[in-house]
């Protein structure tokens, strides 16, 4: 990579480093290698029929938050045109370089000495296609004649890897779950169902999600446009809440909290999210037919709600039916799907 190009990259990165949450270390993040290029160039003439040695590889960055790490190395810096580029391979107004930071080792390259450039982007990425190119360093025959000259001997590598943000661990609340019948303000009765849905006595419907299992915090998205954030009491008999308009309220459960009866998730499942067959094992692990692995925990015993943390970064919140033969799931991207039991252990 030319020094001019390096400086241009450095100034662009410094212009807009975006602050994001650090990667959670509770679960090891699995790096996904997107690009691996290497050139062992020899000293030789080059021309249009025999251009400088090069390599290319297209890649796309997986969805979601994480770190994208690009590392370029030279066994001994020789200078001149060549090095690496990362260019868009399709039309888009997105830019990979915004929000990154670069470290040059050494800061000012020395001819004949090892050289390394490492850039880290922290971002939410799309699946836009990119083209990584690695080109051997060379010297033009003349400034006006760039398709002929001398290639210089050097060894160069370029790697791009993505480390997804590790989901924060989700732990079970101390006692009950939100599912059940509730007296809401103004004489309204709210029914909260285990499958993540609900309704009130006035005909409004809602979808609910678990925000913080350890503290019993839920979010209710209503069909009339309001969103309630409620906290379940430790004994499961009451809630306190606030709407998205700032109105504070409380609710009282109409019956006793659900009893804590064991539920069994283990077995083989037909997964409805394109994963094929998923096997869930009694030791708290599992895998799908594509080779992805996961860890699972029981989050809500009374409502038969489980949390499945996958190695590819997705987290599934799964509600087991009363007969134990089907699942209703929602993952951390908002996708909802179902699964059907194939067999039990």
N, C-alpha and C positions, 0 to 999 in steps of 0.2 A: 504494500500500500504506500502510495506516495505521501511524503510529509504534508504536502498541501492538502491532499484529501483528508488526511488525519486531522489536521487543524480545523478543516471545515466541519467535519463530524463533531469535533469537540465543542465548537462554538454552538452548534445546533442543539446538542444535548444539554449544554449548560443553560440554554435559554428557558427550558421548561421542565425541570424535574418535578414530577407530581408526587405528592405524599400519599401513600396508601398504607393500609395495615400490614404489619410484618407477618410473615408466614407463621402459622400456628405450628408449634413443635410437638404437639401431643401425639400426632401420628406421623411417621416418616413419609415425606412426599417422594413420589416416584418420578424421576426425571424421564422425559420422553425425548430421545435424540431425533432431531428433525433433519440435520445436515451433518455429513461427514465427508469432507473433501481433503485430498492430499496431493501435492505435486512434488516430485523429486526431479527438478530441472537440471539439465546439463548445459554447459556452455556450447553454443552452436549458432550458426547464422540462422536467421528466419526470413521468410518471404511469404507472399500470398499463398503459395503452394504448400508451404510448411510453416504455419504461423507459430507464435509462441505457445508453449504447452499450457493447457488450461483444463478446467473441469467445471461442470455446472450441475446444480441440483435444485429442483423446485420444492417448495415446502409451504405448508399452511400452518398457522398457529391454532391450537385447539381453543375452543370457546372457554370463557371464564377467566377468573383472576389467577395470577401467578407471576413467575419470573421467567423471562426469556433471556438466556445467556449466550452471547456470541463470543467465541474465542478465536483469535487469529494469531498464529505464531510463525516466526522464521528462525531456522537454526542459526543463520547468520545474516544480518541485515546487509543488503547490497544496494538499496535505493533504486531510483529510476521508476518508469511506468510499470504497472502490474500491481499485484496484490489482490485485494478482494473488493467486491461490490455486492450489495443486496438491493435488488430493484423489484418494483411491483411487476407481477406477471399478468395482471388483469386491470381493468379500469376501476379505479376507486379513488375517493378523496381522502383515504386514510393514510397515515404516515407512521411507519414503524419507529422512527427515531425520536418522536416526541415523548418525553417522560423517561428518558434513559440516562445513564451515566457511564462514562468511559474511563478506564485506567490504562495508561501507557507504561510499559516496563521495558527499558527505562523511559523516562519522560521524553528525552531527546535521543532518538536511535543513534547507535554508533556502528559504522560500517565494520563488518566482520564479527559483530557480537550478536548474541540472541536478542530477539525482539518479540514482544507480545502485546496484543491489544485485546482487552476484554470489555465488552459492553453489556450492561444489564438493564433490561427494560422491565418495569413493574407496571402492569396495565391489565385491563380487560380486553382480550384480543378477539378478533373476528377470524373467520376462515378464509380470509383473502389469500390468494396465492402469491408467493414471492419466489424470486429466482436468485439463488446464491451463485456467485461466480468467483473462481480462483484462477489467477493468471500469473505465469512466471514473469519475473522482472526481466526487462530488456532495455536496450539502448537503440534509439532510432538511428537510421542511417543519416538522416538530416531532419531538422524540425519539420520541413515540408514533406518529407518522405518517411511516413510512419509505418508503412506496411513492410518495410525491410529494415534489417539491422542485426544486432547481436543479442541473443538470449544469454542471460547470466546464470551461472550455476547457483542453485539454492534449494532448500527444502522448505515448503510452506504447508500449513494445515489451516483448515477453517471448520469449526463445528458450531452448530446452533442447537441448543437444547432448551426444553420447556419444563419448568418445575411447577405443577399446579399448586394453588393454594390449598393447604390441608384444611379440611372442614374442622371447625371447632367441635370438640367432643360434646355430645348431648347426653345428659344423665337424667335418670328418672326422678320425678318429683317425690316428695316424702310419702304421700298417701294416695289421694284419689285422682280423678280426671275430670275434665269439664263436662263430659257427656252426662245428659240428664235433662230434667225439666226445672225451669227457673222462674221465680217471680222477679220481673224486671220493673223499672219505674213506670208509674202511670197505669198500673193494673195490667201491663202487658205480660204475657207468658211466653217464654222462649224455650224452644226444644233444641238441644244440641245433640246431634247424632254422632256415633263413633266414626262414620265414614268421612268426616270433614265437612259436612253440610249441616244445615239447620234452618229453622223458621220460627216466626213468632205468631201470636194469636191474631195479628192483624193482616196476615197474608204475605208479609215480607219474608224473603229468603236470604240465606247468607252462606258463605264459605268460611271455615275457620282453620287457622294454622297454629302450630305450637312454636312460639318464639324462644322460650327459655324453659326447658323441662325442669331444671333444678329449682327454679323459683316459681313454676306454675304460671307463666305468663303466656297468654294467648292473644291472637288478633282475629277479629271477626269483621269480614267485609260484607256489608249489607247491600241488598238490591236497590235500596232507596238512596245509596250513595254515601252513607255514613260508614265509618270504620271505628270499631270499638277495640281498645286495648284493655284487657281485663287480667287481674291477678287472682288466682284461686287461693283461698285460705288453706293453711296446713291441714285442717280437718275435712276439707272438701265441701263444706256446707255453705259457703258464701263467696262472693267475689266483690272486688272493688274495681272500678273501671273509669276510663276517660275516653270521650269521643274525639274525632279529629277536629271538632269545633271547640274543644276545650271544656266540654260539659262533664263534670264528675258525677258518678252515680255508684250505686251498689245493687247487688242482686242476692237473693236467698234461694237456696235449693229447695224444691217442693217436696222431695222425698229424701230417703237416706242416700248417702254416697254409694256408688257401685262397690260391690264387694270385690276383694282381691282374689279372684279365682285364677289358677294357672292356665296359661294358653300355650299351645305347642306349635311352633313355626317349622320345625325341622321336617325335611322331606324333599321331594323333587317337584318342581313347579314349571308350568308353561308360562313364561314371562311375556307380558304384553307390550314390551317396549323394544322389540327387535333383538332381544338378547337370547332368544331361543329357550333352552332348558336351563334352569337355575337349581343347583343342589345346595340345600341349606343343612349344615351339619350341626350335631348336638354340642360340639365343642366351641360354638360361637363364631365359626368361620363358614365360608361358602364360596362357590364359584359358578360361573356360567359356562355355556358351551363354547364361548369364544376365548376362554382362557383368562378372563378377568376374575379377580378374587375380591373378597369382602370380609368384613367383620360385622357381626350383628349383636344387638343387645335388646332386651325387653325394656321398653321405656315406660309403658303404662299397662300394668297387669290387668286392671279392671276393664279397660277398653281394648285389650289385646293389641296394643300399638307397639311396633318394633322399629328400631333404627338400624339401617343397613348402610355401612360406610364402605364404598367401593374404592379399589386402587386407582381407577381412572378419574376420581375426583367427585363423582356424583354421590349424593346422600339420599337414600329413599326412606320416607316415613310410611310404614306399611301397617294397615289395619286388618287384622285377621277376622274373618266372618265367624259367627257364633258356632257354625257347624265345622269350622276349621278347614274348609275346602276351597276358599277363595280369599284373595287379598285385594284391597283397594289401596293404591299407592300414589304418592306425590313426591317428586324429587326436588332437590334444591334449585333447579332451574324453573320450577313451576309446572312441569309436565305431569299430567295425571294419567294413570293407566291401571289395568287390572292384571291379576295372575290367577291361574287355576291349578290346584294341586294335582299332580300326576300320581304320587304315591307317598306313603309315610315310611319312616325308617323301619 
